[in-house]
């Protein structure tokens, strides 16, 4: 039988993970990437001896990574348990503290990070967020003793959401409304449908604790005031499997994944921007037959997977003549996530820098109002919150000797705003760095900086091809979750699939790896591929309808 072929558009984490799985299913798989290096949002910027991850830096659920590095060419493994016994104990906690499994360690070194985050409040106090139950309760007692009882109740409620929403339903592909309606009663009973911030407010009285236990959806593009409370599961995902770092940066993980993919027989083509997804009529069907590159070269394949932005995939790559469900009006009607300004800077080390951690969340004086400015009013406020990432605290090799490499990420409105980033970007970047200096987070920073650059929503729109410069794809509100989120299998074009943060289940490194598996399962089902043999017994794929 002639070997089937697949093309994956884009080499983000979701795209590479899906390409690896397709190679294991027996497809001759080619990744086409517009940029000069793989990674997509996880692209790496190198300048003057500094190495900067431009995108995701928080890794969790390391067994997802181990599963990818355990794949073999032409050996499908999609039917194996999604949460195998060796990563779960009786209380559904990880059994071993291994950050990087044996197969992962052949390609990249992954180490745990503690604390997960140091969360600074505007009054200068901070909360070290991690999985240590004693330390967490000590810090609540120090900052908001009135919330100790509330934390115990929140902890149990979040655990229940995690067990149902992540462990049981995490890999569920909601391809039909019926598949979603069956789980809604359970989610309503758990309180997972209301907004996360409303959910958190039920348990905590202090503003500080409300912020500590609701900020995490911002890391996947969600507004804590509007994402459904099912996102409380992030607390337990991190608590259960920890926060991890790829030595050498997330770019080292990307390099390892590409190496594994190529060892499996896959092909990566760089500087290969896609102009269109080719579609042919076959009877009443419209079928994806390959892609045409901007150079004019045509690549044929039996299926196409797009790791590009959802809106960009349909609005720019698929001709509207082939779209009846994802029409222009439907695609543009979907709410896009916020965007980001990210400032990359290298500075000299000095005594006193040790108060900062690898991951730092620096909250501004406003919380709810600032979120409303960013997501709803789409205005650039005078105040801001930020995520300050200093990986050289863990891995000094990312900077010249005696220096730190850092980036600070500020949530900002997407390009559906009226902000002219070419005008305001430089001044805003200077304002943020001055804040870090004058507020004492990095004293004397302005004099110590030896390198700096930044990106704005224009980078996400123009370089990464994100519609309206969104940072995380479609915004994860309730009406754009599960069945109502863009589907991994195109409804318009047969043999066209989507993967990554804009599709189910959503954004974040573990979710896009889950998305890759969900998409691969749909492909295996459509192409009649035997999913897996475990102990000599065929395993049936979960429904991918």
C-alpha positions in Angstrom: 0.0 0.0 0.0 1.3 3.4 -0.9 2.4 5.5 2.1 0.0 8.4 2.9 1.4 11.9 3.3 0.6 14.8 5.5 1.6 18.5 5.6 1.6 20.4 8.8 1.5 24.2 8.5 3.6 25.8 11.3 6.2 24.5 13.7 4.8 25.7 17.0 4.7 23.2 19.8 1.3 22.0 18.8 2.4 21.6 15.1 5.5 19.7 15.9 3.7 17.5 18.4 1.0 16.7 15.8 3.7 16.0 13.1 5.5 13.6 15.4 2.2 11.7 16.1 1.4 11.6 12.3 4.8 10.2 11.6 4.1 7.5 14.3 0.8 6.8 12.5 2.7 6.0 9.3 2.2 9.2 7.4 5.2 10.8 5.5 4.9 14.1 7.3 6.4 17.5 6.2 6.3 20.6 8.4 6.3 23.9 6.4 7.4 26.9 8.5 7.4 30.5 7.3 10.2 31.6 9.6 13.9 30.8 9.4 13.8 28.6 12.5 11.2 26.3 14.1 9.1 27.2 17.2 6.4 29.6 16.1 5.5 31.6 19.3 8.4 29.6 20.9 10.9 31.2 18.5 14.3 32.1 20.0 16.0 35.5 19.8 19.8 35.5 20.1 21.7 38.8 20.4 25.0 39.9 21.8 25.6 36.6 23.6 22.1 36.5 25.1 19.5 33.8 24.4 15.8 34.8 24.8 12.8 32.6 24.5 10.3 34.8 22.7 7.2 32.9 23.9 6.2 30.2 26.3 8.5 29.6 29.3 6.2 27.6 31.7 6.3 23.8 31.2 4.1 21.5 33.2 2.7 17.9 32.9 6.1 16.5 32.0 4.7 13.1 31.1 3.0 14.7 28.1 6.6 15.6 26.9 7.9 12.1 27.7 5.0 10.6 25.7 6.1 12.5 22.6 9.7 11.5 23.0 8.6 7.9 23.4 7.0 7.8 20.0 8.3 5.5 17.2 7.9 5.8 13.5 5.1 3.8 12.1 4.0 2.6 15.5 0.7 4.2 16.6 0.2 4.7 20.3 -2.9 6.8 20.5 -4.9 4.2 22.3 -2.8 4.1 25.4 -4.1 5.7 28.6 -3.8 9.5 28.6 -2.9 9.5 32.3 -1.1 6.2 32.8 -0.7 4.6 36.2 2.9 5.4 36.4 2.2 9.2 36.7 -0.8 8.9 39.0 -0.9 7.7 42.6 -4.0 6.7 44.7 -4.8 10.4 45.2 -4.0 11.2 41.5 -0.7 12.8 42.4 2.5 12.1 40.5 4.4 9.1 42.0 7.9 10.2 41.1 9.5 13.6 41.2 11.2 13.0 37.8 11.0 16.2 35.8 12.4 14.7 32.6 11.6 11.1 31.8 14.2 8.7 30.3 13.2 9.3 26.7 12.9 13.0 27.2 16.4 13.1 28.7 17.9 11.8 25.4 16.9 15.1 23.8 16.6 17.8 26.4 17.2 18.3 30.1 14.1 19.4 32.0 14.3 20.5 35.6 11.7 21.5 38.2 11.4 25.2 39.3 10.6 26.3 42.9 8.7 28.4 43.7 6.5 28.1 40.7 5.9 31.9 40.8 6.8 34.7 43.2 3.7 37.0 43.1 4.4 40.6 44.1 1.6 42.9 45.1 1.6 46.6 44.6 2.4 47.3 48.3 5.7 45.3 48.0 4.6 42.1 49.8 4.8 38.8 47.9 3.4 35.3 47.9 5.5 32.3 46.8 3.2 30.0 44.9 4.1 26.3 44.8 2.7 22.9 45.8 4.0 22.8 49.3 0.8 22.6 51.4 2.5 23.8 54.6 4.2 26.8 53.0 1.0 27.8 51.1 -1.0 27.9 54.4 1.8 29.8 56.2 1.8 32.5 53.6 -2.0 32.8 53.7 -1.8 33.1 57.4 0.8 35.8 57.1 -1.0 37.9 54.4 -4.7 37.1 54.9 -5.4 34.8 57.9 -9.1 35.4 57.4 -8.9 33.2 54.3 -7.4 30.1 55.7 -10.7 28.3 56.0 -11.7 29.6 52.6 -8.6 28.1 51.1 -9.4 24.7 52.4 -12.8 24.8 50.7 -11.4 26.3 47.5 -8.8 23.5 47.4 -11.4 20.8 47.5 -13.6 22.5 45.0 -10.7 23.0 42.6 -9.6 19.4 43.1 -13.1 18.2 42.0 -13.0 20.4 38.9 -9.5 19.1 38.1 -10.5 15.5 38.4 -13.6 15.8 36.2 -12.4 18.6 33.8 -8.8 17.6 33.2 -8.2 13.9 34.2 -11.6 12.6 32.9 -12.5 15.1 30.1 -9.2 16.7 29.2 -8.8 14.7 26.0 -12.5 14.7 25.0 -13.0 16.1 21.5 -16.3 18.0 21.4 -17.0 17.6 17.8 -20.8 17.6 18.2 -23.2 19.5 20.4 -24.4 16.3 21.8 -20.9 15.4 23.1 -20.9 18.6 25.1 -24.4 18.5 26.5 -23.7 15.2 28.2 -21.1 16.7 30.5 -22.7 20.1 31.2 -24.7 18.9 34.2 -21.6 17.7 36.0 -19.8 21.0 35.3 -22.8 23.0 36.5 -22.9 20.9 39.7 -19.1 21.6 40.3 -19.6 25.3 39.8 -17.3 25.2 36.7 -19.6 27.2 34.4 -19.6 30.5 36.4 -16.6 32.9 35.9 -13.4 32.0 37.6 -13.2 35.2 39.5 -16.8 34.8 40.8 -15.8 31.2 41.8 -12.7 32.4 43.7 -14.6 35.3 45.4 -16.8 32.7 47.1 -13.9 31.4 49.0 -11.5 34.3 49.6 -12.2 37.7 51.3 -8.9 39.4 50.6 -8.1 41.0 47.3 -4.6 39.5 47.5 -5.8 35.9 47.7 -8.4 36.5 45.0 -5.6 37.6 42.7 -3.3 34.7 43.7 -5.8 32.1 42.9 -7.3 33.6 39.7 -4.4 35.1 37.7 -3.3 31.9 36.0 -5.7 32.1 32.9 -3.8 35.2 31.9 -0.9 32.9 31.0 -3.2 31.3 28.3 -4.8 34.5 27.2 -7.9 34.4 29.4 -9.6 37.1 31.4 -10.0 35.8 35.0 -13.2 37.9 35.2 -14.7 35.9 32.2 -13.1 32.5 31.8 -15.3 29.7 33.1 -14.3 28.4 36.6 -13.2 25.1 35.0 -9.9 27.0 34.7 -9.5 26.5 38.4 -8.0 23.2 37.3 -4.8 25.0 36.3 -4.1 25.3 40.0 -4.2 21.6 40.4 -2.4 20.8 37.2 0.5 22.8 38.5 0.2 21.5 42.0 0.1 17.9 40.8 2.9 17.9 38.2 4.9 21.1 39.1 6.4 23.8 36.9 9.5 22.9 34.9 12.2 24.4 32.7 14.1 23.1 29.7 17.8 23.8 30.3 18.8 26.0 27.4 15.3 27.5 27.3 12.1 26.4 25.7 14.0 26.6 22.4 16.0 23.6 23.6 12.8 21.7 23.9 11.8 22.7 20.3 15.2 21.6 19.0 14.8 18.3 20.8 11.3 17.7 19.3 12.6 18.6 15.8 15.5 16.2 16.2 13.1 13.4 17.3 10.7 14.2 14.4 13.5 14.0 11.8 14.9 10.8 13.4 11.4 9.4 12.8 11.7 10.2 9.2 9.8 13.6 9.2 10.8 16.6 7.1 11.1 20.2 8.2 11.1 23.0 5.6 12.0 26.5 6.8 11.4 29.8 5.0 8.4 28.1 3.4 5.5 30.4 3.9 2.1 29.0 2.8 0.1 31.1 0.4 -3.0 28.8 0.3 -4.4 25.5 1.3 -5.3 23.7 -2.0 -8.8 22.3 -2.2 -10.4 20.2 -4.9 -14.0 19.3 -5.4 -14.7 15.5 -5.3 -18.4 15.0 -5.9 -20.1 17.0 -3.2 -17.0 17.1 -1.0 -14.3 19.7 -0.9 -11.0 17.9 -0.1 -7.7 19.4 1.0 -5.0 18.2 -1.5 -1.9 20.1 -0.3 -0.6 23.6 -0.1 0.9 26.3 -2.4 3.8 28.2 -1.0 4.4 31.9 -1.5 7.2 30.9 -3.9 4.6 29.3 -6.1 5.7 25.8 -5.3 2.9 23.3 -4.9 3.1 20.5 -2.3 0.6 17.7 -2.5 -0.6 15.5 0.4 -3.4 13.3 1.6 -4.2 15.7 4.4 -3.3 19.1 5.8 -3.0 20.1 9.4 -2.9 23.9 10.2 -1.0 25.0 13.3 -1.5 28.5 12.0 -3.9 30.9 13.8 -7.5 29.7 13.4 -8.7 33.0 11.9 -5.7 33.3 9.6 -6.2 29.6 8.4 -9.7 30.3 7.2 -9.6 34.0 6.2 -6.3 33.8 4.3 -5.4 30.2 3.5 -8.8 28.7 2.6 -10.7 30.3 -0.3 -14.1 31.5 0.9 -15.7 29.5 -1.9 -14.8 26.4 0.1 -16.2 27.7 3.4 -19.8 27.3 4.4 -19.4 27.0 8.2 -16.3 29.1 8.9 -17.5 32.0 6.8 -15.8 35.4 7.1 -18.5 36.8 9.4 -18.4 33.7 11.7 -14.6 33.8 12.0 -14.5 37.6 12.6 -17.3 37.4 15.1 -15.3 35.2 17.5 -13.6 37.2 20.2 -9.8 37.2 20.0 -7.6 36.9 23.1 -5.6 39.8 24.4 -2.1 40.5 23.0 1.2 41.2 24.6 4.1 43.6 24.8 7.3 41.6 25.6 10.5 43.4 26.4 13.8 41.4 26.1 16.7 42.7 28.0 20.2 41.8 29.2 21.8 43.4 32.2 24.8 43.0 34.5 24.4 41.0 37.7 24.9 42.6 41.0 24.5 41.8 44.7 20.9 42.2 45.8 19.3 40.7 42.7 18.5 37.5 44.5 15.1 38.6 45.7 13.7 37.8 42.3 12.8 34.3 41.2 12.8 32.5 37.9 9.1 33.3 37.4 7.8 36.6 38.9 4.3 38.0 38.6 4.2 41.7 39.4 0.7 42.9 40.0 -0.3 46.6 39.6 -2.5 48.7 41.9 -5.7 47.7 40.0 -6.9 44.2 39.1 -10.5 44.0 37.9 -10.4 47.5 36.3 -7.1 46.8 34.5 -8.5 43.6 33.1 -11.5 45.5 31.9 -9.3 48.1 30.2 -7.3 45.3 28.4 -10.1 43.0 27.3 -13.2 45.2 27.0 -12.3 48.9 26.6 -9.1 48.0 24.7 -7.2 50.9 26.1 -3.6 51.2 27.2 -3.7 52.1 30.9 -1.2 54.2 32.9 -0.7 51.2 35.2 0.1 47.6 34.2 0.9 44.2 35.5 3.6 42.0 34.2 5.3 38.6 34.2 9.0 38.9 34.7 11.0 35.9 33.5 14.7 35.6 34.5 15.8 32.1 33.3 19.5 32.8 34.1 18.7 32.4 37.8 18.4 28.7 36.8 20.6 28.5 33.7 23.4 31.1 33.5 24.5 29.8 30.1 21.7 31.9 28.5 23.7 35.1 29.0 27.4 36.2 28.9 29.2 35.7 32.2 28.2 38.2 34.8 24.9 39.0 33.2 21.2 38.1 33.3 18.9 37.5 30.3 15.3 38.4 31.1 12.0 39.3 29.5 9.0 41.0 30.9 5.6 40.4 29.4 2.8 42.9 29.8 -0.8 42.0 28.8 -2.2 44.6 26.4 -5.2 45.0 24.1 -5.0 43.2 20.7 -5.0 45.2 17.5 -8.7 45.7 17.4 -7.8 48.7 19.5 -6.8 52.1 18.2 -3.3 51.9 19.6 -0.5 52.9 17.3 2.3 50.7 18.6 4.9 52.2 16.3 4.4 55.5 18.2 3.7 54.4 21.8 5.9 51.2 21.9 9.3 52.7 22.7 7.9 55.0 25.4 5.9 52.2 27.0 8.9 49.9 27.0 11.0 52.6 28.7 8.2 53.2 31.3 8.1 49.5 32.2 11.9 49.2 32.6 11.9 52.4 34.6 9.3 50.9 36.9 11.4 47.8 37.5 14.3 50.1 38.4 12.7 52.7 40.5 10.4 50.3 42.4 13.5 48.3 43.4 12.8 45.1 41.6 16.0 45.5 39.7 17.8 48.5 41.3 19.8 50.5 38.9 18.5 48.6 35.9 18.5 51.5 33.5 22.3 51.9 34.0 22.9 48.1 34.0 21.1 47.3 30.7 23.5 46.2 27.9 20.9 44.9 25.5 17.2 45.5 24.9 14.5 45.0 22.3 10.7 44.5 22.4 7.8 43.2 20.4 4.2 44.5 20.3 0.9 43.2 19.0 2.2 44.1 15.6 4.8 41.3 15.8 2.0 38.8 16.5 0.0 40.1 13.6 2.7 40.7 11.0 5.3 38.1 11.8 3.4 35.3 13.5 0.2 35.8 11.4 -2.2 36.1 14.3 -5.5 37.7 13.4 -5.7 41.2 15.0 -2.4 40.5 16.7 -3.9 38.2 19.3 -1.5 36.5 21.6 -3.3 33.3 22.4 -5.9 32.7 19.6 -9.6 32.7 20.3 -10.4 34.1 23.8 -11.3 31.2 26.2 -14.7 32.5 27.3 -17.5 30.0 28.0 -19.2 30.7 24.6 -15.9 29.8 22.9 -15.0 26.6 24.9 -15.5 22.9 24.2 -17.9 22.4 21.3 -18.1 26.2 20.8 -14.3 26.5 20.3 -13.0 26.0 16.7 -12.9 22.4 15.8 -9.8 20.3 15.2 -11.5 18.7 12.2 -12.6 21.2 9.6 -16.4 21.2 9.0 -15.8 22.8 5.6 -13.0 20.8 4.0 -12.4 17.1 4.2 -8.9 16.1 5.2 -8.2 19.5 6.7 -7.5 19.6 10.4 -6.4 22.3 12.9 -4.2 22.0 15.9 -2.8 24.3 18.6 -4.1 27.0 21.0 -6.9 28.3 18.8 -8.6 24.9 18.7 -9.8 22.4 21.4 -8.9 22.2 24.2 -7.2 25.6 24.3 -3.9 27.5 25.0 -0.9 26.7 27.1 1.9 24.2 26.4 0.1 21.2 27.9 -3.1 22.0 26.1 -1.5 22.3 22.7 0.2 18.9 23.3 -3.3 17.6 24.1 -4.6 19.3 21.0 -2.0 17.4 18.9 -3.2 14.1 20.3 -6.8 14.9 19.8 -6.2 15.9 16.2 -4.1 12.8 15.5 -6.9 10.7 16.9 -9.4 12.3 14.6 -7.1 11.7 11.7 -6.5 8.0 12.7 -10.3 7.5 12.9 -10.9 9.1 9.5 -8.2 7.2 7.8 -9.0 3.8 9.4 -5.7 3.4 11.2 -5.3 0.8 13.9 -4.7 3.0 16.9 -2.6 0.9 19.2 -1.8 -2.6 20.3 -1.3 -2.9 24.1 -0.1 -6.3 25.5 -1.2 -7.8 22.2 -4.7 -6.5 22.4 -6.1 -3.8 20.0 -7.3 -0.7 21.9 -10.2 1.2 20.5 -9.8 4.9 20.0 -12.0 7.3 22.0 -14.8 8.8 20.0 -13.4 11.6 17.8 -16.8 12.6 16.3 
